[in-house]
Amino acid sequence: MSMSRKFKTADYAATLNQTISISEALPAEHLARFVVDVVAQLDLTAIYARYRGRGGEAYAPEVLVALLFYGYTTGVFSSRKIEKATYEVLPFRYVAGNLHPDHDTLANFRKTFLHEIKDLFVQVLLLAQTAGYLKLGNISLDGSKLHANASKSHAVSYQRLLELESQLRQEVEELFQLAEQVDHGLLPDGLNVADEVAIRQQRLERLAEAKAVLEARAAERYAAEQAEFAAKQRERDAKAQRDKRKPPGRPPEPPTPGPRDGDQYNFTDPDSRIMKCSNSGGFEQAYNAYIATGRDPHHQSWQERFAAEPDLPQPDATPTVQMAYKLQTAIGKAIYRLRKATVEPVIGIIKAVLGFRQFSLRSLDAVTHEWALVCLAFNLKRMHSLSFG
């Protein structure tokens, strides 16, 4: 069967030997050029100040900052993938200035200068304000769960912790009893009592650390709940005195002190928490932020929709109580609805477009600063879009 149609074919050997200019491949409005230009306007004095006066030739902070910025704006968050991209991806090669920092250098730089990178977030906002892209106004908050750099399989509940602690103590006691039989040659082959005891004692030490953390968290939670309970009780008493009758509804119940059986501790990243994922219905090790006052139902009754506004909370009420009151007022509801046009799209773009769904770093302090880096990357991408359309 003959074919009369002609086709364009690729000459791969010739392509490999082809010479192109980076300026030809990256037009003036390319994001890579924009990131490099922005970094050139930033004050990196604080980063330079932390370098020692001696040592080998280091990569200039501008190069590493630009690589991190460009990586996060294009959805490349892994230091290994950024290193690989400096060889294989033309925009990354340009941002790196034809240098190739290894992944350890990139990872250490990101971890070492997290606080300084967070300060650059403010500098980028000032550049956006100077360019006319930013106007100061209302600040919107919203919650969104992001995976921690830790597995939930490395987490333990308080109830399970107590069970493991009891089990390990029993095993240690049994091993001590076996040690008394060494002289009689009754030990199983290959059993080293001292090593086995040391392993269990080390585990007991780690469990003791986890137990102390969970108990400290429980104490903080109890203090907050106790303050909230006291504020609600005062409001109820004040209303009863004002109306000269007992307020309707159940009185607030006092909180219970101490850890709860389901309280979780993760040995890989203790600051992270087990959270329910809305998309899968399962539970994952994650982080979240927002003053949560409870989950709002999707379909409220007409009585709830047209109920009178609640009484003003006491001045010493907790932030949660104050936020709950605000969200029940007409102005609070109106402001809350604005999230659909302000903060919710931003988080949606960060997770769906940039693809950021898991932190690379561990601990609350580290992920807080990495989140600032993510938000900085979003702002850069937005500024680029506004600049070049």
Order of alpha helices (4+ residues) and beta strands (2+ residues): alpha-alpha-alpha-alpha-alpha-alpha-alpha-alpha-alpha-beta-beta-alpha-alpha-beta-beta-beta-alpha-alpha-alpha-alpha-alpha
